[in-house]
Amino acid sequence: MSIVLYGFLAFAVIFGGGMLGLLLGKVIPEEYCGDATKSIVQTATGMVSLSAALVLGLLVATAKNKFDINNNQIEEFAANLMLINRDLVNYGAGADDIRSSLRKYTVAKIATTWPRESGPKPGLDDPPARQLLETVQQKLRGLVPQSEAQRSIVTDALQTAIQLTKTTWLQTAQESDHVPQPFVLILIAWLFVLFISFGLFAPRNPLVVVALLVCALSIAGAVTLIVDMDSPFEGIIVVSAQPMQEALAQMSAP
């Protein structure tokens, strides 16, 4: 289900619950409108409200944590790319071919992760990003250092390249790690019940409808935010590609 569709579904169900409560309030028998009945309904819905608030806060925190982890990974990833590039520059002319492969990998990585991002695109005949990273590692292992300094540079660059590979596989594993959809649907169902209770004993006037509308919009926005941040590279709020673009700019510099 798309992010926008989640938002519309949440709003329609929650606001619909409020309107249904207003309609039910007109037809329920008078004996069901006593203070004792209202007290029991308010107590029950208070428990539902507390549960919904806890789950909503948990889901927001979980989605935000996932977004922050991916953002930190991208920043570290870009820093490692710049570190390898600096090592290759310090190595000398013998590493120019590897720098070219590293640049191709960075271009492919940006294009794969952020398809809508402007900038250089990989050629039609270029291999996938993961294969390009393996090529960089193979070429690093094939270097023949001529001095102790070059040997140290190659060792450092290889260790950083291995770290890049680990991060790549970690990102692949995290792609399927989403906020469980039943959690979101159960939360929406609880909010539906909660808004029915809001409308059940509420006065029927335009101000009440506006209040329910604003509240439903706010909560639907929170649900949309959860689903959006749960997919850090898709939707409205995405992890910035700026660190990777800066790494690419450094590689393109003479």
C-alpha positions as CSV (number, residue, x, y, z in Angstrom):
1,M,0.0,0.0,0.0
2,S,1.4,3.4,-1.0
3,I,2.3,6.1,1.6
4,V,-0.4,8.5,0.4
5,L,-3.0,5.8,0.4
6,Y,-2.2,5.0,4.0
7,G,-2.8,8.6,4.9
8,F,-6.1,8.8,3.1
9,L,-7.2,5.5,4.6
10,A,-6.3,6.6,8.1
11,F,-8.1,9.9,7.7
12,A,-11.2,8.4,6.1
13,V,-11.6,5.7,8.8
14,I,-10.9,8.0,11.7
15,F,-13.0,10.9,10.6
16,G,-15.7,8.5,9.4
17,G,-15.8,7.1,13.0
18,G,-16.5,10.5,14.4
19,M,-19.3,11.2,11.9
20,L,-20.7,7.7,12.6
21,G,-20.7,8.5,16.3
22,L,-22.6,11.8,15.7
23,L,-25.2,9.8,13.7
24,L,-25.5,7.1,16.3
25,G,-26.0,9.7,19.0
26,K,-29.2,10.8,17.3
27,V,-30.8,7.4,17.2
28,I,-29.8,5.7,20.4
29,P,-32.6,5.4,23.0
30,E,-32.7,8.1,25.7
31,E,-32.2,5.6,28.5
32,Y,-28.7,4.9,27.1
33,C,-27.7,8.6,27.5
34,G,-27.6,8.8,31.3
35,D,-24.6,9.9,33.2
36,A,-23.7,6.4,34.4
37,T,-23.6,5.1,30.8
38,K,-21.5,8.1,29.7
39,S,-19.1,7.5,32.5
40,I,-18.6,3.8,31.6
41,V,-18.2,4.7,27.9
42,Q,-15.7,7.4,28.7
43,T,-13.7,5.0,31.0
44,A,-13.6,2.3,28.3
45,T,-12.6,4.7,25.6
46,G,-10.0,6.2,27.9
47,M,-8.3,2.9,28.0
48,V,-8.5,2.6,24.2
49,S,-7.1,6.1,24.0
50,L,-4.2,5.3,26.2
51,S,-3.4,2.1,24.2
52,A,-3.6,4.0,20.9
53,A,-1.3,6.8,22.2
54,L,1.3,4.3,23.4
55,V,1.2,2.3,20.1
56,L,1.3,5.6,18.1
57,G,4.3,6.8,20.0
58,L,6.1,3.4,19.7
59,L,5.5,3.3,15.9
60,V,6.8,6.9,15.5
61,A,9.9,6.2,17.5
62,T,10.6,2.9,15.6
63,A,10.2,4.6,12.2
64,K,12.3,7.6,13.3
65,N,15.0,5.3,14.6
66,K,15.1,3.4,11.3
67,F,15.4,6.7,9.4
68,D,18.2,7.9,11.6
69,I,20.1,4.6,11.3
70,N,19.9,4.8,7.5
71,N,20.9,8.4,7.5
72,N,23.9,7.7,9.6
73,Q,24.9,4.8,7.4
74,I,24.8,7.0,4.3
75,E,27.0,9.6,6.0
76,E,29.5,7.0,7.1
77,F,29.3,5.3,3.6
78,A,30.1,8.6,1.9
79,A,33.0,9.3,4.3
80,N,34.5,5.9,3.6
81,L,34.3,6.6,-0.1
82,M,36.1,9.8,0.3
83,L,38.7,8.1,2.5
84,I,39.4,5.4,-0.2
85,N,39.6,8.1,-2.8
86,R,42.1,10.1,-0.7
87,D,44.2,6.9,-0.2
88,L,44.3,6.3,-3.9
89,V,45.3,9.8,-4.6
90,N,48.1,9.5,-2.1
91,Y,49.2,6.1,-3.6
92,G,50.0,7.8,-6.9
93,A,49.4,7.4,-10.7
94,G,49.3,3.6,-10.4
95,A,45.9,3.8,-8.7
96,D,44.2,6.1,-11.3
97,D,42.3,3.1,-12.8
98,I,40.9,2.2,-9.4
99,R,39.8,5.8,-8.8
100,S,37.9,5.6,-12.1
101,S,36.2,2.4,-11.0
102,L,35.4,3.9,-7.6
103,R,33.8,6.9,-9.3
104,K,31.7,4.6,-11.5
105,Y,30.6,2.7,-8.4
106,T,29.6,5.9,-6.6
107,V,27.6,7.1,-9.7
108,A,25.8,3.7,-9.8
109,K,25.1,3.7,-6.1
110,I,23.5,7.1,-6.2
111,A,21.4,6.2,-9.2
112,T,20.3,3.0,-7.6
113,T,19.5,4.4,-4.2
114,W,18.0,7.8,-5.4
115,P,16.6,7.2,-8.9
116,R,15.1,10.7,-9.1
117,E,18.3,12.4,-8.0
118,S,19.9,14.6,-10.7
119,G,23.5,14.1,-11.7
120,P,25.6,11.6,-13.7
121,K,24.0,8.3,-14.6
122,P,25.7,5.0,-15.1
123,G,26.2,3.9,-18.7
124,L,24.0,1.2,-20.3
125,D,26.9,-1.2,-20.4
126,D,28.1,-0.5,-16.9
127,P,27.8,-3.5,-14.4
128,P,25.6,-3.2,-11.3
129,A,26.9,-1.2,-8.4
130,R,27.6,-4.2,-6.2
131,Q,29.8,-5.7,-9.0
132,L,31.6,-2.4,-9.4
133,L,32.5,-2.5,-5.7
134,E,33.9,-6.0,-6.0
135,T,35.9,-4.8,-9.0
136,V,37.4,-2.0,-6.8
137,Q,38.4,-4.6,-4.2
138,Q,39.9,-6.9,-6.7
139,K,42.0,-4.1,-8.2
140,L,43.1,-3.0,-4.8
141,R,44.4,-6.6,-4.1
142,G,46.2,-6.5,-7.4
143,L,48.2,-3.5,-6.6
144,V,52.0,-4.0,-6.2
145,P,53.2,-1.5,-3.6
146,Q,56.7,-0.1,-4.2
147,S,57.3,1.2,-0.8
148,E,56.2,0.8,2.8
149,A,54.0,3.9,2.6
150,Q,52.1,2.5,-0.5
151,R,51.7,-0.9,1.3
152,S,50.1,0.9,4.2
153,I,47.8,2.8,1.9
154,V,46.6,-0.3,0.2
155,T,45.9,-2.1,3.5
156,D,43.9,0.9,4.7
157,A,42.0,1.2,1.5
158,L,41.1,-2.6,1.5
159,Q,39.9,-2.4,5.0
160,T,37.6,0.6,4.1
161,A,36.4,-1.2,1.0
162,I,35.4,-4.3,3.1
163,Q,33.5,-1.9,5.4
164,L,31.6,-0.6,2.4
165,T,30.7,-4.1,1.4
166,K,29.4,-4.9,4.9
167,T,27.3,-1.7,4.9
168,T,25.9,-2.6,1.5
169,W,24.8,-6.0,2.6
170,L,23.4,-4.5,5.8
171,Q,21.3,-2.0,3.8
172,T,20.0,-4.9,1.7
173,A,18.9,-6.8,4.7
174,Q,17.2,-3.7,6.2
175,E,15.1,-3.1,3.1
176,S,12.6,-5.8,4.2
177,D,12.6,-4.7,7.9
178,H,9.5,-2.6,8.1
179,V,7.0,-1.5,10.8
180,P,4.6,-4.5,10.9
181,Q,1.5,-3.6,8.8
182,P,-0.9,-5.2,11.3
183,F,0.3,-2.7,14.0
184,V,-0.7,0.2,11.8
185,L,-4.1,-1.3,10.9
186,I,-4.9,-2.2,14.5
187,L,-4.0,1.4,15.5
188,I,-6.4,2.8,12.9
189,A,-9.1,0.4,14.1
190,W,-8.6,1.6,17.7
191,L,-8.8,5.2,16.6
192,F,-12.0,4.5,14.6
193,V,-13.6,3.1,17.8
194,L,-12.3,6.1,19.8
195,F,-13.7,8.7,17.4
196,I,-17.1,6.9,17.4
197,S,-17.1,7.5,21.2
198,F,-16.2,11.1,20.7
199,G,-19.1,11.7,18.5
200,L,-21.6,9.6,20.4
201,F,-22.4,12.1,23.1
202,A,-21.0,15.2,21.5
203,P,-23.3,18.2,20.6
204,R,-24.2,18.2,16.9
205,N,-22.9,21.5,15.5
206,P,-20.4,22.7,12.9
207,L,-17.7,23.4,15.5
208,V,-17.7,19.8,16.7
209,V,-17.4,18.6,13.1
210,V,-14.4,20.9,12.5
211,A,-12.7,19.8,15.7
212,L,-13.1,16.1,14.7
213,L,-11.8,17.0,11.2
214,V,-8.7,18.7,12.5
215,C,-8.0,15.9,15.0
216,A,-8.4,13.2,12.3
217,L,-6.1,15.1,9.9
218,S,-3.5,15.4,12.6
219,I,-3.5,11.7,13.5
220,A,-3.7,10.7,9.8
221,G,-0.6,12.9,9.3
222,A,1.2,11.0,12.1
223,V,0.3,7.6,10.5
224,T,1.6,8.9,7.1
225,L,4.8,10.1,8.8
226,I,5.3,6.6,10.3
227,V,4.9,4.8,7.0
228,D,7.0,7.4,5.2
229,M,10.0,7.3,7.6
230,D,9.8,3.5,7.5
231,S,10.9,3.7,3.9
232,P,13.9,6.0,4.2
233,F,14.7,6.2,0.4
234,E,11.1,6.5,-0.8
235,G,8.2,8.9,-0.3
236,I,8.1,12.4,0.9
237,I,10.8,12.3,3.6
238,V,14.0,10.6,2.3
239,V,17.5,10.3,3.4
240,S,19.6,13.0,1.8
241,A,21.9,12.1,-1.1
242,Q,24.1,15.2,-0.4
243,P,26.9,13.2,1.4
244,M,27.2,10.9,-1.6
245,Q,27.1,13.8,-4.0
246,E,29.9,15.4,-2.1
247,A,31.9,12.2,-2.2
248,L,31.3,12.0,-6.0
249,A,32.4,15.7,-6.4
250,Q,35.6,14.9,-4.6
251,M,36.4,12.0,-6.8
252,S,35.7,14.1,-9.9
253,A,38.1,16.8,-8.8
254,P,41.6,16.6,-10.5
